[in-house]
């Protein structure tokens, strides 16, 4: 099972836009962002569409088309980004109902739900502490 990188790619794209704007540019193209992420611009456009729907990014069409942040980097948390790109729970239970005649099959759902709820609460709490500005600062300090 591979890890999901959607939150990381979304944070990367938003941080790139934020830095680009900070350096005096009005909008960034999906091609520019995709070059930094090392992916296809279509992947970036789809992701930015989700971020636009959540009010984190905005786009301009026509001449000078591109993407911009909808809010200041200090007003965007990683929790905002997570909620925009990961609408479902972090973990899921079985796709089919386990055997209710089995003690483990009967009890695994409630037992795991308690653990998953606690993990999700802790994750959300940590993501809420970090802003896009914090991410940008970390990026710039790492170079």
C-alpha positions in Angstrom: 0.0 0.0 0.0 1.5 3.3 -1.0 1.2 6.6 0.9 -1.1 9.4 -0.4 0.9 12.5 -1.4 -2.1 14.7 -2.3 -1.7 17.0 0.7 2.0 17.3 0.1 1.5 18.2 -3.6 -1.2 20.7 -2.7 1.0 22.4 -0.1 3.8 22.4 -2.6 1.6 24.1 -5.3 0.3 26.7 -2.9 3.7 27.4 -1.4 5.1 27.8 -4.9 2.3 30.3 -5.8 2.8 32.1 -2.6 6.6 32.5 -3.2 6.0 33.5 -6.8 3.6 36.2 -5.8 5.9 37.4 -3.0 8.5 37.9 -5.7 6.2 40.3 -7.6 4.4 38.1 -10.0 0.6 38.3 -10.1 -0.3 34.7 -11.3 1.5 31.4 -11.8 0.7 29.0 -14.5 0.0 25.3 -14.0 2.9 24.5 -16.2 5.3 26.5 -14.0 3.9 24.8 -10.8 4.0 21.4 -12.5 7.7 21.8 -13.4 8.5 22.4 -9.7 6.4 19.4 -8.6 7.7 17.3 -11.5 4.3 16.2 -12.7 1.9 16.9 -15.5 0.1 20.3 -15.6 -3.2 18.5 -15.8 -2.5 17.0 -12.3 -1.8 20.5 -11.0 -4.9 22.0 -12.6 -7.2 19.3 -11.1 -5.7 19.8 -7.7 -5.9 23.6 -7.9 -9.5 23.3 -9.0 -10.2 21.5 -5.6 -8.3 24.3 -3.8 -10.2 26.9 -5.7 -13.5 25.3 -4.6 -12.3 25.4 -1.0 -11.5 29.1 -1.3 -7.7 28.7 -1.1 -6.7 29.5 -4.7 -8.2 31.5 -7.5 -7.7 31.5 -11.2 -7.7 34.0 -14.0 -8.7 33.1 -17.6 -7.7 34.7 -20.9 -4.6 36.9 -21.4 -2.4 36.6 -18.3 -4.2 33.4 -17.2 -2.9 31.6 -14.1 -3.4 30.9 -10.5 -3.1 32.9 -7.3 -3.7 32.5 -3.6 -7.2 33.6 -2.4 -5.8 34.4 1.0 -2.5 35.4 2.6 -0.2 32.5 3.4 -0.7 33.3 7.1 -4.4 32.7 6.8 -4.2 29.3 5.2 -3.5 26.3 7.4 -2.5 22.8 6.4 -5.8 21.7 7.9 -7.5 24.0 5.3 -5.5 22.3 2.6 -6.1 18.8 4.0 -9.9 19.4 4.1 -9.8 20.7 0.5 -8.0 17.7 -1.0 -8.9 14.8 1.4 -12.6 15.0 1.9 -12.9 11.5 3.4 -11.6 10.0 6.6 -7.9 9.1 6.9 -8.7 5.4 7.5 -11.6 3.2 6.5 -13.1 0.0 7.8 -13.6 -3.1 5.8 -15.2 -2.8 2.3 -17.5 -5.7 3.2 -19.0 -6.4 6.5 -16.9 -8.9 8.6 -18.5 -12.1 9.9 -20.8 -11.1 12.7 -20.6 -14.7 14.1 -16.9 -14.2 14.8 -15.9 -12.4 17.9 -13.2 -10.4 16.0 -15.4 -9.8 13.1 -18.1 -8.5 15.4 -15.8 -6.2 17.5 -13.2 -5.0 15.1 -15.3 -2.1 13.7 -16.0 -0.4 17.1 -12.4 -1.1 18.3 -10.7 0.4 15.2 -13.2 3.3 15.0 -12.1 4.5 18.4 -8.5 4.4 17.4 -9.1 6.1 14.0 -11.2 8.8 15.6 -8.3 9.6 18.0 -5.8 9.6 15.2 -7.9 11.9 13.0 -8.4 14.3 15.9 -4.7 14.5 16.6 -3.9 14.9 12.9 -6.3 17.8 12.5 -5.0 19.5 15.6 -1.4 19.3 14.3 -2.3 20.5 10.8 -4.3 23.4 12.2 -1.0 24.7 13.9 0.9 25.1 10.7 0.2 27.8 8.1 1.3 28.1 4.5 3.6 30.9 5.7 5.2 28.4 8.1 5.7 26.0 5.2 7.2 28.7 3.1 9.6 29.7 5.9 10.6 26.1 6.2 11.2 25.8 2.5 13.4 28.9 2.3 15.3 27.8 5.4 16.0 24.4 3.8 17.7 25.9 0.8 
